[in-house]
Amino acid sequence: MASLGCALSQGFYAFLFFRCLQAIGAASLPLIAVITIMGETPEGKQGEAMGTYQMFLSIAPAAAPVLGGIIGARYEFHGVFWFLAGLSLLFLFLNVRRRNTTVKKEKLHQSLRYLDLMRDPVVFVILSLSLVVFLVYMAILVFLPELLADRFHIGLKWIGFLYVPVTGSIVAGSYLFKKVKLNFSHVMGAVSVSLILFALMDQWLLPLTLFLLILFGMGLGAATPLFATLLTSRYKEGKGSIMALYNVTRYIGMGAGPVVFSLFYREMGEKGTFLILSALLLALSFSFYSVISSSKKKYPI
């Protein structure tokens, strides 16, 4: 409905209303997908299933601008929303046909209080890690154009292509999490080491910079399903509540990333900013091991 409204809108305020409505639906879909996947997947296969889901989810930021550009160049922005409306109707039809889902709704929709979840030290540390990881990701994305233009003298028309390896590495990280069964040490080690080396570089070399960005992207791609698996293994019931809190935390980190980076960058430059973020990630990683060692429940780390 929102995509149809955007396609048919003739004024700015009507278009803005339907875009907000579309955003509400789009923000709900990842949560519904995770709940369904975790509900239909056997206990030992949930990490692999989340890796597959996140791998496909990571493709979207790379594919969407290209696809939108192709459609928009020929049919303008209305064509993009007509395409989205048709795609949404197709998946709605497929979903209606598959009503005999085996998901146990009474367990999946059991509500948990968010304050009670935040008081859980394991949940608090994992959410804090997810917030900082995605904050760092957005900080790097904000800094990357300046780095490529000022240090490597790369023109603006080529900078966009250098985002592709970063996006591709996120997909690769999700795939590796599924296939290789990466644990917490592997994932946070890749994220922390790449960020520390990125911060400490004095002589900027393009191949080394791209390698560190790819290493960070792989860690980020694996971190997303890892954190989701750890949280859902913590609470067997009420997965909707815990995953909603996880998604909100990630979005807060992504929204705060550019603001935090600009404030710190003004005072300390890129080296000081990324060193502080590295130290914060390491502190939270050690805190994770501390809280799970005192927890009665065991985790697939």
C-alpha positions as CSV (number, residue, x, y, z in Angstrom):
1,M,0.0,0.0,0.0
2,A,2.8,2.4,0.9
3,S,4.7,1.7,-2.4
4,L,1.5,2.2,-4.4
5,G,0.9,5.5,-2.5
6,C,4.5,6.7,-3.3
7,A,4.0,5.7,-7.0
8,L,0.7,7.6,-7.3
9,S,1.7,10.7,-5.1
10,Q,1.7,14.1,-6.8
11,G,2.6,16.3,-3.9
12,F,5.5,16.3,-1.4
13,Y,3.5,15.8,1.8
14,A,1.5,12.9,0.4
15,F,4.8,11.3,-0.8
16,L,6.4,11.9,2.6
17,F,3.5,10.3,4.4
18,F,3.6,7.1,2.3
19,R,7.4,7.0,2.6
20,C,7.0,7.0,6.4
21,L,4.4,4.3,6.2
22,Q,6.8,2.3,3.9
23,A,9.6,2.7,6.4
24,I,7.4,1.3,9.2
25,G,6.7,-1.8,7.1
26,A,10.3,-2.2,6.0
27,A,11.6,-1.9,9.6
28,S,9.2,-4.6,10.7
29,L,10.1,-7.1,8.0
30,P,13.6,-8.0,9.3
31,L,12.1,-8.7,12.8
32,I,9.3,-10.9,11.3
33,A,11.9,-12.7,9.2
34,V,14.2,-13.5,12.1
35,I,11.3,-14.7,14.3
36,T,10.0,-17.0,11.6
37,I,13.5,-18.4,10.8
38,M,14.4,-19.0,14.4
39,G,11.0,-20.6,15.1
40,E,11.2,-23.0,12.2
41,T,14.9,-23.9,12.5
42,P,16.1,-26.8,14.8
43,E,18.2,-25.8,17.9
44,G,21.6,-26.7,16.5
45,K,21.0,-25.1,13.0
46,Q,19.9,-21.6,14.1
47,G,23.4,-20.1,13.7
48,E,23.7,-21.4,10.1
49,A,20.1,-20.2,9.3
50,M,20.9,-16.7,10.6
51,G,24.1,-16.7,8.6
52,T,22.1,-17.4,5.4
53,Y,19.5,-14.8,6.2
54,Q,22.1,-12.1,6.9
55,M,24.1,-13.0,3.8
56,F,21.0,-12.2,1.7
57,L,20.2,-9.2,3.7
58,S,23.7,-7.8,3.2
59,I,23.3,-8.0,-0.6
60,A,20.5,-5.4,-0.5
61,P,22.7,-2.3,0.1
62,A,24.9,-3.3,-2.9
63,A,22.1,-4.3,-5.3
64,A,19.5,-1.7,-4.5
65,P,21.4,1.5,-5.7
66,V,22.3,-0.3,-9.0
67,L,18.8,-1.6,-9.6
68,G,17.2,1.7,-8.5
69,G,19.5,3.6,-10.8
70,I,18.6,1.4,-13.8
71,I,14.9,1.7,-13.2
72,G,15.0,5.4,-12.3
73,A,17.0,6.3,-15.3
74,R,14.3,5.0,-17.6
75,Y,11.0,5.4,-15.6
76,E,12.0,8.1,-13.0
77,F,11.2,7.6,-9.3
78,H,7.6,6.6,-10.0
79,G,8.9,3.5,-11.8
80,V,11.0,2.5,-8.7
81,F,7.9,2.5,-6.5
82,W,5.8,0.7,-9.1
83,F,8.5,-2.0,-9.1
84,L,8.5,-2.2,-5.3
85,A,4.7,-2.4,-5.2
86,G,4.7,-5.3,-7.7
87,L,7.4,-7.1,-5.8
88,S,5.5,-6.6,-2.5
89,L,2.3,-8.0,-4.0
90,L,4.2,-11.0,-5.3
91,F,5.6,-11.8,-1.9
92,L,2.2,-11.1,-0.2
93,F,0.7,-13.7,-2.6
94,L,3.4,-16.3,-1.9
95,N,3.0,-15.7,1.9
96,V,-0.8,-16.1,1.8
97,R,-0.3,-19.4,0.0
98,R,2.0,-20.6,2.7
99,R,-0.3,-20.1,5.7
100,N,0.4,-23.6,7.1
101,T,3.6,-22.3,8.9
102,T,4.9,-24.4,11.7
103,V,6.0,-21.5,13.8
104,K,4.7,-21.7,17.4
105,K,3.2,-18.2,17.6
106,E,2.4,-18.4,21.3
107,K,6.1,-18.7,22.2
108,L,7.4,-16.3,19.5
109,H,5.0,-13.5,20.5
110,Q,5.4,-13.9,24.2
111,S,6.2,-10.4,25.4
112,L,9.3,-9.6,27.5
113,R,9.8,-6.3,29.3
114,Y,12.6,-4.3,27.7
115,L,13.8,-3.0,31.1
116,D,14.1,-6.5,32.4
117,L,16.1,-7.5,29.3
118,M,18.4,-4.5,29.7
119,R,19.1,-5.5,33.3
120,D,20.4,-8.9,32.1
121,P,24.2,-8.3,32.0
122,V,24.7,-10.7,29.0
123,V,22.0,-9.0,27.0
124,F,23.3,-5.5,27.9
125,V,26.9,-6.3,26.8
126,I,25.8,-7.9,23.5
127,L,23.5,-4.9,22.7
128,S,26.3,-2.5,23.6
129,L,28.7,-4.4,21.3
130,S,26.2,-4.3,18.5
131,L,25.6,-0.6,19.0
132,V,29.4,0.2,18.9
133,V,30.1,-2.1,16.0
134,F,27.5,-0.4,13.8
135,L,28.5,3.0,15.0
136,V,32.0,2.2,13.9
137,Y,30.7,1.0,10.5
138,M,28.9,4.2,9.8
139,A,31.9,6.3,11.0
140,I,34.1,4.5,8.5
141,L,31.6,5.1,5.7
142,V,31.5,8.8,6.6
143,F,35.3,9.0,6.7
144,L,35.9,6.9,3.5
145,P,35.1,9.5,0.9
146,E,37.5,12.0,2.5
147,L,40.2,9.4,2.8
148,L,39.9,8.3,-0.8
149,A,39.7,11.9,-2.2
150,D,42.4,13.6,0.0
151,R,44.9,10.8,0.6
152,F,44.6,8.8,-2.6
153,H,43.3,11.6,-4.9
154,I,40.6,9.4,-6.3
155,G,37.8,11.2,-8.2
156,L,34.3,11.2,-6.9
157,K,32.9,9.1,-9.8
158,W,35.2,6.2,-8.7
159,I,34.7,6.4,-5.0
160,G,31.3,4.7,-5.2
161,F,32.9,1.6,-6.8
162,L,35.3,1.3,-3.8
163,Y,32.3,0.7,-1.5
164,V,31.6,-2.5,-3.4
165,P,34.5,-4.5,-1.7
166,V,33.3,-3.4,1.7
167,T,29.7,-4.5,1.0
168,G,30.9,-7.7,-0.6
169,S,33.0,-8.5,2.4
170,I,29.9,-8.1,4.7
171,V,28.2,-10.7,2.5
172,A,31.3,-12.9,2.7
173,G,31.4,-12.6,6.5
174,S,27.8,-13.8,6.8
175,Y,28.6,-16.7,4.5
176,L,31.7,-17.7,6.5
177,F,29.7,-17.5,9.7
178,K,27.3,-20.0,8.2
179,K,29.9,-22.4,6.7
180,V,32.8,-22.2,9.1
181,K,30.9,-21.7,12.4
182,L,32.9,-18.6,13.4
183,N,32.8,-17.9,17.1
184,F,32.9,-14.7,19.2
185,S,36.7,-14.6,19.3
186,H,37.1,-14.9,15.6
187,V,34.5,-12.2,14.8
188,M,35.4,-9.6,17.4
189,G,39.1,-10.3,16.7
190,A,38.7,-9.5,13.0
191,V,36.7,-6.3,13.9
192,S,39.1,-5.1,16.6
193,V,42.4,-5.9,14.8
194,S,41.3,-4.3,11.6
195,L,40.1,-1.2,13.4
196,I,43.3,-0.8,15.5
197,L,45.5,-1.2,12.4
198,F,43.3,1.2,10.5
199,A,43.7,3.8,13.3
200,L,47.5,3.3,13.6
201,M,48.3,3.7,9.9
202,D,50.6,6.6,9.3
203,Q,51.5,5.8,5.7
204,W,48.2,5.4,3.9
205,L,48.5,2.7,1.2
206,L,45.5,1.9,-0.9
207,P,45.9,-2.0,-1.0
208,L,46.5,-2.1,2.8
209,T,43.5,0.2,3.4
210,L,41.2,-1.9,1.3
211,F,42.5,-5.1,3.0
212,L,41.6,-3.7,6.4
213,L,38.2,-2.5,5.3
214,I,37.5,-5.9,3.8
215,L,38.6,-7.6,7.1
216,F,36.4,-5.2,9.1
217,G,33.5,-5.9,6.7
218,M,33.8,-9.6,7.1
219,G,33.8,-9.2,10.9
220,L,30.7,-7.0,10.7
221,G,29.0,-9.5,8.4
222,A,29.6,-12.3,10.8
223,A,28.8,-10.2,13.9
224,T,25.2,-9.6,12.9
225,P,24.1,-13.2,12.9
226,L,26.4,-14.0,15.8
227,F,24.8,-11.4,18.1
228,A,21.3,-12.5,17.0
229,T,22.1,-16.1,17.7
230,L,23.5,-15.3,21.1
231,L,20.5,-13.2,22.1
232,T,17.9,-15.8,20.9
233,S,19.8,-18.6,22.6
234,R,19.6,-16.6,25.9
235,Y,15.8,-16.4,25.7
236,K,14.1,-19.4,24.1
237,E,10.8,-17.6,24.3
238,G,9.9,-14.1,23.6
239,K,12.2,-13.9,20.6
240,G,10.1,-11.0,19.1
241,S,10.9,-8.8,22.1
242,I,14.7,-9.5,22.2
243,M,15.1,-9.2,18.4
244,A,13.1,-5.9,18.4
245,L,15.5,-4.5,21.0
246,Y,18.5,-5.8,19.1
247,N,17.3,-4.1,15.8
248,V,16.6,-0.8,17.6
249,T,20.0,-0.9,19.2
250,R,21.7,-1.4,15.8
251,Y,19.7,1.4,14.2
252,I,20.7,3.7,17.1
253,G,24.3,2.9,16.5
254,M,24.0,3.5,12.7
255,G,22.3,6.8,13.3
256,A,24.8,8.0,15.9
257,G,27.8,6.9,13.9
258,P,28.2,10.0,11.7
259,V,27.4,12.4,14.6
260,V,29.9,10.8,17.0
261,F,32.6,10.6,14.3
262,S,32.2,14.3,13.4
263,L,32.4,15.4,17.0
264,F,35.5,13.3,17.8
265,Y,37.1,13.9,14.5
266,R,37.0,17.7,15.0
267,E,39.0,17.4,18.3
268,M,41.2,14.4,17.8
269,G,41.4,13.5,14.1
270,E,40.9,10.1,12.6
271,K,43.6,8.4,14.6
272,G,42.4,9.4,18.0
273,T,38.8,8.8,17.0
274,F,39.3,5.2,15.8
275,L,41.7,4.4,18.7
276,I,39.0,5.4,21.2
277,L,36.4,3.2,19.3
278,S,38.9,0.3,19.2
279,A,39.5,0.6,23.0
280,L,35.7,0.6,23.6
281,L,35.2,-2.5,21.4
282,L,38.0,-4.3,23.2
283,A,36.6,-3.3,26.7
284,L,33.2,-4.6,25.7
285,S,34.6,-7.8,24.3
286,F,36.4,-8.6,27.5
287,S,33.2,-7.7,29.4
288,F,31.4,-10.2,27.4
289,Y,33.7,-13.0,28.5
290,S,33.5,-11.8,32.1
291,V,29.6,-11.9,32.2
292,I,29.3,-15.2,30.5
293,S,31.8,-16.8,32.7
294,S,29.6,-16.0,35.7
295,S,26.4,-16.9,33.9
296,K,24.7,-20.3,34.6
297,K,23.7,-20.6,30.9
298,K,26.2,-21.7,28.3
299,Y,26.5,-20.0,24.9
300,P,27.7,-21.1,21.5
301,I,30.8,-18.8,21.4
